[in-house]
Amino acid sequence: MSKSPHRKNSTVVHSLDRVVFTVPDLQEAVGYYSAFGLDVRHSAHQVDLHTHGHSQCWASILPGGSKKVLQYLVFAAFEEDMAEIQKRVEALPYSHGTPHPLGSAEGVWVVHPEGLFVQIIAAAKCSPKEKSPTPLIYKTPVGKGNAPTRSSIHQVKPSRLSHALLFSNKVPESVDFFTQVLGLRVTDRSDDFIVFMHGIHGSDHHMLAFVKSEGPGLHHLSWDVAQLEEVGLGMAQMLEAGYTKGWGVGRHVLGSNYFFYSRDPWGSYSEFSFDIDFVPADHDWAAGNYPQHDSFYLWGPAVPEEFVINYEATSAKL
Ligand SMILES: [Fe+2]
C-alpha cells in the first residue's frame, strides 16, 4: 500500500475523520442509511456509519431531540503534528480545551464561532491519497447490448465519505476558523455565499464547505461511488426504497462531480458523488471566485425549493 502523502512543514489536519449528529429515532437512521448502501452498525444507543470493506467510521448518530442536529466534527492529523496543533489552538482566540458533552476527551477540542465543537485527533489518513481511478469503459462485442440487465444489478455501495456541507450564518468567520485552526485552504468560492475548502496533504476538491444560512446545520454528507452509472443506480435505489425526494442527477461546476442528492428523513441530504476533483499534496490550488450562476451546477433538473432549507436553524416544518 502506498504511503500517505504528508506535505513538508505543514502541521495541519489531513482528513475529516467523523461527523457526529443526533436524530429523534435511531431506527429511522438504520433504515435510511442501509438503503443508501452504507455498512450500518448499531446498538441501542448509537448508529455508526461505515462503508462496506472499509474500517473507517465516517459518522456516528446518537438519539435525542425532536429533529436532527449536527453535534460535532472530528478531524484527523498525523501523530507527529499534534503537539504543534495543540500549541496553535491554545494561541488562537477560540474557546478550547472542553470536550463536547457527547464526545471523548481524546485529542484537542476547539469551538467554532457559531458554537460548533471540533475535535482534532491523531489518526490514519482517511481522505484520498490520489484521484479516484477512472473506471474502465466496458464494451460488449458488436451484436450485443452494452447495458446490464436490471436483474443483474447489485445495491450501490459508496466507497468512502468525501465531504460535508455545513450551513453557516458566519461564512467568513468559518473560513478564518478552519484556515487558522485546521489549516484547510479555500479551493473555490462564490463570494461569501458558498465556500469550498480542502486539506493540503492530498484531498478532494472539498472535504468541508459552507453555505450561507440563518445559522449552523448539516446540509449534506457526500459519499464517493465508482462510476456515473452508480449515481443513477443510487438514485433508483433510494426511490425504490421509498425515499422519493431529492435532487439530480446532475453535474456540479465547482468540484466537477456528478451527483444525486437523496433527502433523508430529517430534511438534509446524502449525496452519491462521482469524479470529484482532487488536490494533490504537492499542489497549491489557485482559489477561484465565481458568480453564483457559475458556481452551482452545470446541468440537472431544477433545484427543489426545499433543497436549501436549514431545518436545524429554523422552525420550518418537514
Ligand atoms: Fe456535495
Boltz pocket constraint, residues with backbone or C-beta under 6 A from the ligand:
constraints:
  - pocket:
      binder: B
      contacts: [[A, 163], [A, 165], [A, 220], [A, 222], [A, 271]]
      max_distance: 6.0
